[in-house]
């Protein structure tokens, strides 16, 4: 009886320790994630991570430069074409038709009229994303003389 009680006590203690450890690690990850989001463009999400690239529609001089900021940290500054291509989700080499298709697809998904039934946070996110999409398309439209 005493051996089974010790085994049960050991299992309960292990489960409690696992649960507490899980909560502490989850809290730490959430806290680190909040710090990364608050630093702004210096960090990238995992879906946007990867090598910098330059679209091949019209070659540029490079994808970005690194400049020191306060505290010894560095921040990557992308040229507008790379940034806007990332906003539209364009591949490394793209055509004018791909720019227009991506714009139409994204604007249809994020347009405020499409999300008017959602909560205020999601409507604000959609409005912000729509502004970024329109800004990116306007950049390419002017640069490559695309028709509207």
Secondary structure, 3 states (H helix, E strand, C coil): CHHHHHHHHHHHHHHHHHHHHHHHHHHHHHHHHHHHHHCHHHCCCCCCCCCCCCCCCCCCCCCEEEEECHHHCEEEEECHHHHHHHHHCCCCCCCHHHHHHHHHHHHHHHCHHHHCCCCHHHHHHHHHHHHHHHHHHHHHHHHCCCCC
